[in-house]
């Protein structure tokens, strides 16, 4: 059952962001709590839980996803999902981090959908939009019911997260893995603590995420680590890649995937805003790197591949291309082998 915070309700709604949400017939209320300073949770009643991505979509074509939340307090400056907030007249910067949409009835809706569907989804992915184990999940606790519903229907699913809160559900996930296929993944890409907390200010530390990988392995489950994103000029040097892959291997990860930083329109402006404050010395170089679009060049991706794949292999991990389709096609298909127009320079 979703927690409504009745005892803590301050009846605080943000009139600057409410109008776009208020047009939704499913909007219930906006809630603030001292535990989440500066964050407003907008509770809505979902009409559907399962989302089928069109087969002609650029990302995740034909896949099924579930997104209990929209917006994310992890506040990663590079998050590709930021643009989804504009559909509700919310901005890609602070609103995405602080105005969180919560589908409080999603468990009930999901169970109803699974009962009515003649053909069940072949697989469901979590973490394709915003993180299901962001801090709000600690209070709303939507994932246990979702996991149980999918397990009861024997539907395979994958979870990609930066949130250590997944440890709360490991017994439940292990139980689900006994009746269906469950793939778990942690996003870990930055060992420099100061850099990591600057560019991902609302996330758990890298050390905490590595400990979560160990906990997943101790629970008897496999764990993929997504080294995503690799930041050009900040985390892509051979010594840094060696240290990162080594740390991931020591934590017990079973598979490693990687991808360089991709900056979609709108997201690029947020990331460059962070860059101006945190690394102004790199601003000009990044302007060159991403001058012609959202992606680094094919030449850069080949350069990165030539350096990181031997390190991955040396630590005993399987070739990323051999594991993408089986485990995380939802994310890996575009992460490791993106289709972008090559540029003439290294970056």
VOGU-3710 file (C-alpha; in Angstrom, 3 decimals, decimal comma):
1> xxxxxxxxxx> 0,000/0,000/0,000  1,376/3,430/-0,893  2,276/5,701/1,994  0,343/8,959/1,802  2,212/10,859/4,580  -1,093/12,021/6,109  0,599/12,721/9,431  3,230/14,908/7,779  1,152/16,629/5,150  1,823/20,354/4,915
11> xxxxxxxxxx> -0,739/20,989/2,168  1,971/22,761/0,219  1,463/22,941/-3,521  3,728/24,781/-5,898  1,538/27,050/-7,976  4,410/27,636/-10,348  4,435/24,026/-11,474  0,905/22,810/-10,759  -1,031/24,049/-13,840  0,422/21,482/-16,245
21> xxxxxxxxxx> -0,273/18,721/-13,756  -3,694/20,026/-12,799  -4,943/19,363/-16,310  -4,427/15,663/-15,682  -7,708/14,070/-14,694  -5,690/11,647/-12,570  -3,988/14,314/-10,440  -4,664/13,857/-6,716  -2,524/16,264/-4,718  0,940/17,713/-4,108
31> xxxxxxxxxx> 2,780/16,825/-0,916  5,873/18,112/0,835  7,608/16,648/3,860  10,542/17,914/5,928  12,404/14,699/5,141  12,681/15,810/1,494  13,620/19,465/1,726  12,824/21,371/-1,454  11,081/18,416/-3,107  7,383/18,268/-3,992
41> xxxxxxxxxx> 5,694/14,950/-4,678  2,728/15,100/-7,018  0,528/12,065/-6,459  -1,465/10,855/-9,434  -3,636/7,846/-10,168  -2,162/5,925/-13,073  -4,506/4,758/-15,805  -2,000/2,149/-16,944  1,193/0,658/-15,576  2,703/-1,119/-18,569
51> xxxxxxxxxx> 4,195/1,029/-21,298  4,839/-0,500/-24,726  7,502/1,411/-26,613  6,656/1,768/-30,343  8,701/-0,432/-32,642  9,892/2,618/-34,587  11,217/4,406/-31,505  14,890/5,321/-31,470  15,423/3,861/-27,992  13,931/0,646/-26,593
61> xxxxxxxxxx> 11,883/-0,178/-29,710  9,177/-2,722/-29,028  10,052/-3,136/-25,364  7,803/-2,984/-22,290  8,604/-0,723/-19,363  7,121/0,318/-16,021  7,838/3,738/-14,516  6,361/4,282/-11,029  7,945/7,745/-10,883  8,644/10,639/-13,212
71> xxxxxxxxxx> 11,465/12,971/-12,271  14,293/11,845/-10,015  15,948/13,206/-6,891  19,228/11,604/-7,964  19,615/14,835/-9,946  22,231/13,443/-12,349  23,228/16,373/-14,526  23,399/14,196/-17,632  20,164/12,196/-17,197  18,608/11,522/-20,605
81> xxxxxxxxxx> 15,088/11,398/-19,112  15,018/15,081/-18,175  13,136/16,048/-21,325  10,127/13,950/-20,291  9,245/16,604/-17,707  8,499/19,170/-20,398  5,338/17,255/-21,307  3,862/18,462/-18,017  5,104/22,047/-18,407  7,960/21,302/-15,997
91> xxxxxxxxxx> 11,538/22,166/-16,867  14,470/19,854/-17,488  16,650/21,407/-14,786  15,477/21,955/-11,196  11,916/20,746/-11,796  13,144/17,315/-12,878  15,090/17,000/-9,618  12,452/18,470/-7,299  8,991/17,931/-8,818  8,462/14,179/-8,623
101> xxxxxxxxxx> 5,363/12,502/-10,049  4,304/9,417/-8,088  1,824/6,870/-9,463  0,441/5,817/-6,110  -1,958/3,164/-7,424  0,432/1,542/-9,884  0,492/-1,852/-8,153  -3,279/-2,252/-8,321  -3,355/-1,046/-11,930  -0,564/-3,429/-12,914
111> xxxxxxxxxx> -2,297/-6,450/-11,411  -5,505/-5,524/-13,187  -3,689/-5,126/-16,522  -1,972/-8,497/-16,159  -5,317/-10,174/-15,489  -6,911/-8,625/-18,572  -4,101/-9,096/-21,084  -4,436/-12,070/-23,415  -0,737/-11,904/-24,251  1,646/-10,964/-21,470
121> xxxxxxxxxx> 4,774/-8,891/-22,114  7,809/-11,088/-22,836  9,858/-8,917/-20,501  9,601/-5,664/-18,523  12,403/-3,184/-17,866  12,878/-0,766/-14,971  15,294/2,139/-14,976  14,712/3,130/-18,580  13,262/6,512/-17,630  13,848/7,445/-13,996
131> xxxxxxxxxx> 15,290/5,387/-11,166  12,749/3,200/-9,397  14,992/3,059/-6,323  15,385/6,787/-5,841  14,795/8,060/-2,298  11,030/8,422/-2,734  10,729/4,653/-3,026  11,790/4,376/0,603  8,559/6,098/1,576  6,076/5,029/-1,097
141> xxxxxxxxxx> 7,329/1,425/-1,325  5,840/0,711/-4,743  8,438/-1,786/-5,962  7,635/-4,719/-3,630  4,098/-4,947/-4,972  5,281/-4,536/-8,555  7,891/-7,271/-8,149  5,295/-9,609/-6,662  2,825/-8,921/-9,469  5,396/-9,713/-12,153
151> xxxxxxxxxx> 6,596/-12,802/-10,309  3,030/-14,073/-9,911  2,577/-13,679/-13,677  6,005/-15,269/-14,359  7,107/-12,250/-16,407  10,890/-11,761/-16,774  12,183/-8,339/-15,822  15,375/-6,289/-15,477  16,228/-3,465/-13,092  18,919/-0,850/-13,621
161> xxxxxxxxxx> 19,505/1,507/-10,696  21,911/3,771/-8,868  19,908/3,279/-5,681  21,171/1,175/-2,802  17,557/0,809/-1,659  17,335/-2,228/-3,932  18,965/-4,100/-1,048  15,668/-3,845/0,832  14,039/-6,029/-1,816  16,768/-8,631/-2,367
171> xxxxxxxxxx> 14,867/-11,453/-0,662  11,826/-10,645/-2,777  13,914/-10,433/-5,944  15,603/-13,720/-5,163  12,177/-15,280/-4,724  11,062/-13,848/-8,052  14,178/-15,239/-9,738  13,085/-18,714/-8,680  10,008/-18,483/-10,909  11,111/-16,143/-13,705
181> xxxxxxxxxx> 14,202/-14,474/-15,133  15,428/-11,466/-13,172  18,419/-9,355/-14,233  19,820/-6,735/-11,871  22,185/-3,927/-12,789  23,961/-1,085/-10,973  25,170/2,064/-12,707  28,708/2,818/-11,504  31,017/4,982/-13,579  32,936/7,415/-11,361
191> xxxxxxxxxx> 35,421/6,521/-8,617  36,444/10,109/-7,841  34,123/10,852/-4,908  34,193/14,628/-5,318  33,353/14,412/-9,023  30,705/11,764/-8,472  28,870/13,750/-5,804  29,092/16,894/-7,920  27,642/15,487/-11,135  25,279/13,014/-9,393
201> xxxxxxxxxx> 24,450/14,969/-6,209  21,416/12,980/-5,102  22,856/9,502/-5,538  24,511/7,069/-3,184  28,293/7,108/-3,196  30,226/4,816/-5,480  31,442/2,901/-2,419  27,833/2,296/-1,358  26,923/1,090/-4,832  29,892/-1,280/-4,944
211> xxxxxxxxxx> 28,723/-2,631/-1,590  25,298/-3,139/-3,153  26,846/-5,201/-5,936  28,419/-7,372/-3,237  25,072/-7,688/-1,461  23,363/-8,810/-4,671  26,057/-11,410/-5,247  25,845/-12,556/-1,618  22,115/-13,031/-2,188  23,001/-15,514/-4,916
221> xxxxxxxxxx> 22,081/-13,350/-7,892  24,128/-12,087/-10,822  24,774/-8,362/-11,175  25,669/-6,349/-14,250  27,502/-3,059/-13,792  26,877/-0,302/-16,306  29,886/1,987/-16,493  27,675/4,730/-17,807  28,371/7,364/-18,665  32,085/7,545/-19,289
231> xxxxxxxxxx> 32,846/11,280/-19,186  35,245/12,445/-21,915  38,348/14,123/-20,485  37,255/13,347/-16,920  36,920/9,573/-16,471  38,152/8,040/-19,732  41,905/7,715/-19,231  43,365/4,175/-19,268  44,451/4,308/-15,614  40,983/5,483/-14,578
241> xxxxxxxxxx> 39,286/2,756/-16,614  41,599/0,128/-15,145  40,838/1,278/-11,609  37,094/1,339/-12,239  36,901/-2,086/-13,867  39,117/-3,472/-11,101  36,831/-2,091/-8,395  33,779/-3,509/-10,136  35,472/-6,896/-10,468  36,452/-6,880/-6,787
251> xxxxxxxxxx> 32,820/-6,184/-5,887  31,806/-9,390/-7,677  30,024/-8,049/-10,753  29,329/-10,729/-13,341  29,046/-8,524/-16,439  30,258/-5,061/-17,413  28,742/-2,747/-20,016  29,783/0,796/-20,820  28,794/3,865/-22,797  30,268/7,345/-23,329
261> xxxxxxxxxx> 28,328/10,425/-22,291  25,335/11,227/-24,500  23,742/14,650/-24,170  20,294/14,980/-25,689  18,928/18,403/-26,547  17,799/20,080/-23,341  19,953/17,772/-21,249  23,046/19,278/-22,854  22,112/22,702/-21,474  21,762/21,286/-17,947
271> xxxxxxxxxx> 25,090/19,485/-18,147  26,884/22,525/-19,550  25,431/24,597/-16,726  27,023/22,180/-14,267  30,265/22,285/-16,249  30,459/26,078/-16,021  30,412/25,875/-12,241  32,348/22,664/-11,601  34,860/22,417/-14,465  35,026/25,718/-16,342
281> xxxxxxxxxx> 38,449/24,671/-17,619  36,754/22,007/-19,756  33,911/24,142/-21,086  35,612/25,083/-24,333  36,764/21,533/-24,977  33,291/20,112/-24,333  31,818/22,705/-26,659  34,059/21,217/-29,325  33,301/17,642/-28,290  29,543/18,108/-28,600
291> xxxxxxxxxx> 29,476/20,838/-31,224  27,749/18,689/-33,837  25,163/16,887/-31,772  24,390/14,852/-28,700  27,008/12,145/-29,152  30,734/11,831/-29,282  32,120/10,862/-32,659  32,514/7,323/-33,956  36,250/7,932/-33,797  36,054/8,673/-30,081
301> xxxxxxxxxx> 33,873/5,638/-29,401  36,369/3,467/-31,267  39,189/5,053/-29,259  37,363/4,303/-26,014  36,519/0,778/-27,116  40,144/0,029/-27,960  41,163/0,991/-24,443  38,367/-0,372/-22,295  37,586/-3,723/-23,899  41,037/-5,232/-23,231
311> xxxxxxxxxx> 40,688/-4,149/-19,588  37,252/-5,749/-19,373  38,598/-8,958/-20,875  41,670/-8,979/-18,623  39,408/-9,001/-15,569  37,558/-12,042/-16,847  34,328/-10,382/-17,906  32,529/-11,575/-21,041  32,545/-9,438/-24,161  29,833/-6,754/-23,723
321> xxxxxxxxxx> 28,353/-7,455/-27,163  27,733/-11,075/-26,214  25,646/-10,222/-23,155  23,597/-7,209/-24,236  20,749/-9,007/-25,962  20,360/-11,662/-23,284  20,429/-9,416/-20,256  19,967/-5,731/-20,902  18,994/-5,254/-24,528  16,699/-2,533/-23,262
331> xxxxxxxxxx> 19,640/-0,379/-22,273  22,653/-1,959/-23,856  21,442/-1,906/-27,433  21,829/1,835/-27,555  24,469/2,087/-24,864  27,319/0,083/-26,326  26,572/0,169/-30,036  24,781/3,477/-30,652  24,040/4,593/-34,170  25,267/8,131/-34,575
341> xxxxxxx> 26,831/10,082/-37,408  30,644/9,927/-37,185  32,492/13,189/-36,802  35,904/13,948/-38,346  37,786/14,563/-35,096  38,620/12,334/-32,148  35,781/13,814/-30,100
//
